[in-house]
């Protein structure tokens, strides 16, 4: 039962509650005082992870653990695994009508509803794609871009959605069931793509972009409906691509545009007392270290699985990467002209990247070698918590926290 239903039953969830909030980082005593007189609630959280045993499932489990412990059991988190309550095509409606309270989606799946977010997805081609440092920096840069452009907030408000975390999905590689890295090999291939921009890239390379639900792409690879899938390495483990597509092509001179994601609530969220909204916000943000640990570890684990099965991991050839860069550069110019991206977007990405690369180096987060050898140098025990605490505490990024 979601918050919306509880509110309708008069169970104490009131928009005008005068319960005072607490500062981020406050001790448990301050939190306990803030929630002392509040009624119990149940929050339904739907995640992409297929189960709690999946690497991405750790985030949902940690979210639940933090939220229920800090709320002293007053907030119960009911997890729905694998988008089982509402698929990508209806998850936004589901948080509005109360079937779930918090969901996850990729705005690039709805370019008409999220034109600005879709534009920024194209601009992610400007980010560096490396398995460790590049992934951490991308999270920070993506959040900074999302919270500094008011047009993004307006897109969510129009749909009655409340963003809780802007999470840049991890860098993309091209995984195929045969070699596809140069002009001749791209020609005529069917490539599963995740965005309009990726489709434009496929076409420019002589291939055809195919829009297939992420949960159906494995079968498409097996049946030969598609030859390749542009994907995050971690998804190749969760959805089986690493077993069906053992030829990996990665970029070094440009980046395959990413998929900005969002963890979001619906209008019922604003009916919660302020301390509950803050608890939910803080808990889900702190759980992001585990989401991204799975995503970063997916590089190492998927590359290792492909190598063990006799697959090939090689760089996409430079002419193909040049085509990718030219396509995205032209699209970015067009989006600036249309007003969906600011004229300063290239400088913004560059400046934010420099800021967060410097901070990553200060915290000791650096790549340990080449992309292809990530399975040899990545430390799966690396502690990512300090990085995500840094993101929550940064004044330029915490503007979404309820106050």
N, C-alpha and C positions, 0 to 999 in steps of 0.2 A: 504494500500500500504506500503510495507516494505522499509527499507533503501536501499536494493539492487536495487529495481526498481527506487527509487529516484536518486540514484547514476548514474544509466544508462542514466537517462534523463538529466544529467548535472545540477542538482539542487543545486550545491554548496557543495556536500559531496565529499571531496577530501582527498585521503590518505596523500598527501603531504602538507596539510594545515599547515601554520606556526603559527596558533593561540596558544598562550601560555596557559598552564594549571594553576591550582591553588592548593594550599595545602589543604589537608583534614582538615575540621573544619574552613575554611576561611569564612569570613562574606559575606553577600549577595552583598556588594559593589564590592568585589574582583571577585565574580562569574560573576556579571553583566558586569564588564569590560572585562573579558575573553571571553564572548560570544557576545559582542556588535555587531561585524561585521559578525556574522554567520547567514546563512539562516535557515529558519524553516524546521523541519523534522517531519515525523510521524514514530513512532516505534511500531511494532506489537508485543505484549507480550501474549503468550499463557500460561495459568495456568491450573493446575489440578483441582482447585476449580470449582465446577459445577455452581456457581453463586456468585454474590457479597453479597448475604445474607448468604451463607454458612460460618461457622467460618473461614475456610481457605481463603475465599474470601477477608477477611480484608486486607491481605498482598498485594494483587493486587491493591486494592483501595488506600492503603496508598502509595504504590510505585508510582502510578499515581499522587496522590496529591503532594507528595514531588517533583517529577521530573518536573511536569508542573509548580509548583510554583517557584522553584529555577531557572528554565530555562526561567522564565517570559513568558511562553507560546510558546517559540521557539521550544520546543520538546513536541509533543503530543503523549500520550501513548494510543494506541488502544488495548483494552483487549479482548482476545478470551478465553471464559470460557470453562471449561470441556474438554480440549484437542480436541476441535471441528474442528480445522483446520488440525491437524495431530496427529494421535494416537501414542501410545508408539512405535509402530513398524516403524514409519516413521518420528518422530519428529526430529531426527538428520539430516535426509536429508532435512527436511523443513527449517531449519535454514541455511543450506548450499545453497539451491537453491532460498532462498528469500521469500518463502511463509509466513514465520514468521521471526522475527528478534531475539527474545529471547524466549527460551523454557525451559521446566523442564523435567527431566527424572531421572530414576534410572539405573545407569550403570550395576547393577547386572542382569538386564534383557538381557544384551548382553555380556555374559562372554567371548565369543571369541574375541570381539572387545576391551573389557576392562578387560583383565586378572588380572592386578594389582589392579584395583578398586574392582574387584570381590574377590581378595585375602584379601583385607582390610575389605571387608564386613564380611568375615569369622572371622577376628580378632576382630570385634566388640563384639563377645561373651565375650571378656575380659573386656568390660565396665560394670559398675554397672547399673542396671535398677531400678530406683526409679522414681516416678511420677513428682518430682519437681527438687530438687538439681541434681539428676542423669541425668535428661534431659538437664539441662543447661551445666553441665560439659561435657556431651557427645558431644554437639555442638562444644565446644572449642577444645576438644581432637581430634575430627574428622577433624576439619579444620587444626589443627597443623600437623596431620599425612599426610593430603592431600598435603599440601604445602611444606613439607620437603622432599618428595620423588620425585625426578625429573622424575622417570618412569611414574608417574601419569600425569604430564604435557605433556610428550611425547605421551601418549595415546590420549589425546585431540588434540594435534597438528597434529597427523597423520590423524585425521578425520576432520580437518579444523574447530574445535570447540574451542570456547573461554570461559573457565569457569569464571563466575562472582561471584558465591557463592557456596562453598561446604557446603551443609546443611545435617547434619546427620538426617535421618528420625528417628522418635521417637521410643521408646522401644516397643517391641512386646509382646503381650499376645496371648493365644490360646483361641479362642472363638468357642463354639460348640453348636449344637442343642440337645446335650445330654452330660452327664458327661464323660469327657475323661481326666483322670489325673494319672492313674496308669497303670501298664504293661498290665493287662487284658483288660482295657478299650481302650488302644491305638490299640490293635491288630485288624488288618483287616480294620481299618478306612481309609477313603479317606480325606487327609488333603490338603487344598489349601495352597501352599507355594509360597514365593516370590523370592527364590534363590536356587541355587544348594546346598548350605550348609544346608538350611532348609529342602530340600528334603532328604539329607543324614541323618539328624536327625530323620525325620519321618520314614525312612526305619529302622533305628537302634531301634526305639521304636516299630516296628512291624506294622507300618501304611504304607500308600503309599502317596507320595507327588504328588499333581496335580497342574499343571501350568495353571491357569485360569486368564484372564485379570481381573484386579481389579474392573472394571466396570460391570463385569458379575458374580462376585462371589456371590452376593446376591441371584440371581436366582438359582445358583448352590446349595446354602444352602437350599433354599425353595424346590427345586426338589429332594433333597437328593443326588445329584451328589457328593457332598462333605459333610462330617459330621462336619468338623472344618475348621477354617481359622486362620492361624498365621497372626496377623494383628496389626497395630498401633491402639490404642483405638480411636483416632480421626477419622480414616477412618471408623470405625464401625458406626459412626454417619453420616458422609457424604454419605456413600454408603449403609446404612440401616442394617448392620450386627447386630447392637445392638438389633434389633427387631426380627431377625431370629435366632440368636445364643446367647441365654441367659445364657449360662454356661461358665464362665470365669476361665481359669487357668493361674496363673502367676508364675514367677520364683523368687527365692531369693538367691540361691546358685550359679547360673550361669545366663547367659542371652541368650535368643533366638537371634541369630545374626540379626543385623539390616540391613537396606538398605541405604547405603550412597546415597544421591541424589545430583543433581547439577542443578543450574540455569545457562544457558549458551547461548552464542550468536554464530553467524557464521562468516564467513570471512568478511561480509559487515560491521561488527562492527569496524574493523580496518580501514575502509574508512572514519569513522567519525573523525572530528577534535578532538584533545585531550580534550578540555574542555567538549565536549558532552560525550565522553567516560567516563570521570571522573564523570560527573553528573549522568549518568546511573548507573555506578558502586556504587557510594556512596548512591544513592537513593534506589536501590534494596537491598543493604546490610542493610541499616537502617530500611527498611520495614520488615526485618526478625524477629524483635521482635514480630510482629503481626502474622507471620506464626507460630512461636513457641508458642506464647500464645494460639493459637488455638489447637496446638498439645498437649501442657501440659494440657490445660483445658479439652481436650478430655478424659483424664484419669478420671477426676472427673465426667464429664457429662455422659460418657458411663457407668461407674460403677453405677452411680445413676439411670440411665434408666433401667439397668438390674435388680438392686435391687427392683425398684418400680414395675417391671413386674413380680416379684416373682422368678427371676433367682438366680443363685448361683455364688459367687465369692470366690474361694479358691486357695490355693497354689498347684501347681503341686507337686506330691509326690517326696520325696528325691531320691528314686531309678531312677525315670525318669529323674530328673535333673542331676544325676550322669552320666547317659547315654549321655545326651546332652553335658555335659562338656567333656566327653571322646572323643566323636565324633569330636567336634570342636578342641580339643587339638591335636588330631592326624592329622586333616586336616591342622592346622597351621604348624605343623612340616613338612608336605609334601610340603606346599607352600614355606616354607623357603628353603627346599632342592631344589625346582625347580627354586628358584631365584625370585619368585613373591613377597615375603615378606623379609624384612631384618632380619638378625639373631637377631637383637636387638629389634624386634617388641614388645615382652612382656615387656621388660624394658622401651621401648618408651611409651607404653600405660600407664604403671604404673607411670612413671615419669610425663607425661603430666597430668594424672588424679590427682596426688598429687598437682601439681602446681595450677590447676584450682579449685580443691576442697577448697584449702586454700583461693583463691581469692573469691570464692562463699561465704564462711563463713564470710569473711571480709565485703562483701556487704550485708550480712544478708539473703542470699538465702539458706534455709535449709528445709528439709522435716519435716512435723509436726506430723508424725505418721506412722503407718503401711500402706502398699500398699492397702490392702483391704478396709481400712477406708478413702481412699483419698478424697472421697466426703464430709467427715465430716471436714477435716482439711485444704484442699487446699483453698487458698484465690484467687478467680478469679480476684480480683482487684490488684494483685501484679504487681508492675511496673517492667517490664523486660527490658525497654529501656537502663538503665545503663549497664546491662550485655552485650548487643549487641554493645553498644558504646565502651565498653572495648575491645571487639573482633576486631572491626574495627581499633581501635587505636593501638593495640598491634603490635609491630614491627615484631614479628615472624609470624603474620597472614596476614598482609596487603600487601604481596608481589604481589598479583594479581592486585592491583590498578594500572591503566594505568599511566605511567609517561613519 
